[in-house]
Amino acid sequence: MLAEMGLETTKEQPPSSVLTLLGVEINLDTRRMRVSDDKRVKYAERASTVAALTVVGRDEFLGLLGRLNFAATFYPRGRQWLHAPWRVVRAQYRTAADQVVISKAVREQLRLWVTELGKPDHEGVPIGAAEAFPAAASPEVSAIYADAACECAGAGFCAWTVDGDELLYVQGEWSSAEREVYLICDLELAASTFGLVALASETTRSFVYSPPRSHFARAIARARGTERR
């Protein structure tokens, strides 16, 4: 049943129609996924603690945003509640101790998260059936890959795919302003978007895969100075 839903796991689980895997509750009876109760409560407590502060350590704040970004998969409305928090991470005004200022807008959006995460009747999102979309190896499918660089000479982007025996690609370089203003996660998202727009219409396939990249994880790594290229 999990395979039919397009879900895989290396974790051993007893036979059950309701599974909890890596903080996600998967209910095959209701065909829905949601954040597990323990994660939901922990995330709410953490968001509440940060919302009560005036400033917070950068690493602690990035850790919270990483968790809320994960939760937003199951709370679609929650993505708009991350706009203000991510803006202050990227803002130029920071304290000497590398702390992030908790503005009024950030506090309000974190409290929206606290309220939503505090609801025990959280519905989650529907589980989509994998058979509704062909596998990546299907001749009906194009897989469009993309990557971007930021901190090297001539940094830019490239996206590519294969149509029959033909390699299709699009590439470009970032301007100095783009390299200065945007995080690597923003540039990689842009590269993926450019690839989809430029290449999807050029193939003879009916379906397109755009393999996901961990944009927010890379943003956090870059902010902490631990990203590898």
C-alpha positions in Angstrom: 0.0 0.0 0.0 2.8 2.4 0.8 4.4 1.7 -2.6 1.1 2.5 -4.3 1.1 5.9 -2.5 4.7 6.6 -3.8 6.1 6.4 -0.3 9.3 4.6 0.7 11.0 4.0 4.0 14.0 2.0 5.4 12.5 2.0 8.9 11.0 -1.2 10.0 7.3 -1.0 10.9 4.7 -3.5 12.1 1.7 -4.2 9.9 -0.6 -1.3 10.3 -2.7 1.2 8.4 -1.4 4.1 10.4 2.3 4.6 10.4 4.6 7.2 12.0 7.8 7.7 10.0 10.4 10.4 10.7 7.8 12.7 12.4 5.1 12.1 9.8 1.9 10.2 10.5 0.6 8.4 7.4 -3.0 7.2 7.6 -3.9 4.7 4.8 -7.5 4.6 6.0 -8.1 8.3 5.6 -5.5 8.6 2.9 -3.9 11.6 4.7 -0.5 12.7 6.1 0.1 15.0 9.0 2.8 16.0 11.5 3.0 13.5 14.3 1.6 14.7 17.6 5.0 14.7 19.4 6.6 16.9 16.7 3.5 19.1 16.5 3.7 19.9 20.2 7.5 20.4 20.2 7.4 22.8 17.3 4.6 24.8 18.9 6.6 25.1 22.2 9.7 26.1 20.3 7.8 28.7 18.2 6.1 30.1 21.3 9.5 30.5 23.1 11.1 32.4 20.3 8.0 34.6 19.8 8.3 35.8 23.4 11.9 37.0 22.8 13.2 40.3 21.6 16.3 38.9 19.9 17.4 35.3 19.4 20.6 33.5 18.4 20.9 33.1 14.6 21.5 29.3 14.8 18.5 28.8 17.1 16.3 30.9 14.8 17.4 29.0 11.7 16.8 25.7 13.5 13.2 26.8 14.2 12.6 27.9 10.6 13.9 24.6 9.3 11.4 22.8 11.4 8.5 25.1 10.4 9.5 24.8 6.8 9.1 21.0 7.2 5.8 21.5 9.0 4.5 23.7 6.1 4.4 20.6 3.9 1.4 19.5 6.0 0.1 23.1 6.8 0.0 24.7 3.3 -1.2 28.0 4.7 1.9 28.0 6.9 4.2 29.0 4.0 2.9 32.5 4.1 3.7 32.6 7.8 7.4 32.2 7.1 7.8 35.3 4.9 8.6 37.7 7.8 10.9 35.3 9.6 13.0 34.6 6.5 13.2 38.3 5.8 14.7 39.1 9.1 17.3 36.3 8.6 18.4 38.0 5.4 18.2 41.5 6.8 21.4 43.6 7.2 20.6 44.7 10.8 21.9 42.2 13.2 23.4 42.5 16.7 27.1 42.1 17.4 26.4 38.7 19.0 25.0 37.4 15.7 21.4 37.5 16.9 18.3 38.0 14.9 15.8 40.7 15.9 12.2 39.4 16.5 10.1 42.1 14.9 6.4 42.6 15.3 5.7 40.9 12.0 7.8 37.9 13.0 6.1 37.6 16.3 2.7 37.7 14.8 3.5 35.0 12.2 5.1 32.8 14.8 2.0 33.1 17.0 -0.1 32.0 14.0 2.1 28.9 13.9 1.7 28.3 17.6 -2.1 28.5 17.3 -2.2 26.1 14.4 0.3 23.6 15.8 -1.6 23.6 19.0 -4.7 22.1 17.4 -4.9 18.3 18.1 -7.4 17.8 15.3 -4.8 18.8 12.7 -6.0 17.2 9.4 -2.8 17.3 7.4 -2.9 16.9 3.6 -4.2 14.2 1.3 -1.9 11.4 0.1 -1.7 11.4 -3.7 -1.7 8.1 -5.5 1.6 7.4 -7.3 -0.1 5.6 -10.2 -1.6 8.9 -11.3 1.8 10.0 -12.5 4.2 7.9 -14.5 7.6 6.9 -13.0 10.6 9.0 -13.9 11.9 6.2 -16.2 8.8 6.1 -18.3 9.1 7.2 -21.9 6.3 9.7 -21.3 8.4 11.6 -18.7 11.1 14.2 -18.9 13.3 14.8 -15.8 14.7 18.3 -15.7 17.7 18.8 -13.4 19.2 22.2 -12.4 22.0 23.6 -10.3 23.4 26.9 -9.4 26.6 28.4 -8.0 27.2 31.6 -6.2 30.7 32.0 -4.8 33.1 31.4 -7.7 34.3 33.2 -10.8 31.6 33.3 -13.5 29.0 31.8 -11.1 25.7 31.1 -12.7 23.2 28.3 -13.4 22.4 25.4 -15.7 19.4 23.2 -16.2 19.3 20.2 -18.5 17.2 17.2 -19.7 17.4 14.5 -22.3 14.8 14.1 -25.0 15.4 10.9 -26.9 19.1 11.0 -27.9 19.3 14.8 -27.6 20.6 16.8 -24.7 18.7 20.0 -24.0 20.1 22.6 -21.6 19.9 26.3 -20.7 22.6 28.2 -18.8 23.5 31.7 -17.7 25.5 33.8 -15.3 24.2 35.8 -12.3 24.8 39.5 -12.2 26.9 40.9 -9.4 23.8 42.4 -7.8 22.1 38.9 -7.8 25.1 37.3 -6.3 25.2 39.9 -3.6 21.5 40.0 -2.7 20.3 36.4 -3.0 21.0 33.3 -1.0 22.1 30.1 -2.8 18.7 28.6 -2.1 17.0 31.5 -4.0 19.4 31.1 -6.9 18.9 27.3 -7.0 15.1 27.8 -7.0 15.5 30.3 -9.8 17.6 27.8 -11.8 15.0 25.1 -11.4 12.3 27.5 -12.5 14.3 28.7 -15.5 14.8 25.0 -16.5 11.1 24.2 -16.3 10.1 27.2 -18.3 12.7 26.9 -21.0 12.9 23.1 -21.4 9.5 21.6 -20.6 7.9 22.9 -23.8 10.9 21.7 -25.9 10.5 18.0 -25.1 8.1 15.6 -26.7 7.0 14.2 -23.3 3.6 14.7 -21.6 4.9 14.6 -18.0 7.8 16.4 -16.3 9.7 15.7 -13.1 11.7 18.5 -11.4 13.8 16.6 -8.8 13.6 18.6 -5.5 16.6 20.2 -3.9 16.8 21.0 -0.2 16.7 24.8 -0.7 16.1 25.7 2.9 18.6 23.2 4.3 21.2 24.7 2.0 20.2 28.2 3.0 20.7 27.3 6.7 24.1 25.6 5.9 25.3 28.7 4.0 24.2 31.0 6.8 26.1 28.9 9.3 29.2 28.7 7.0 29.0 24.9 6.8 27.8 24.5 3.2 29.9 22.3 0.9 30.2 22.6 -2.8 
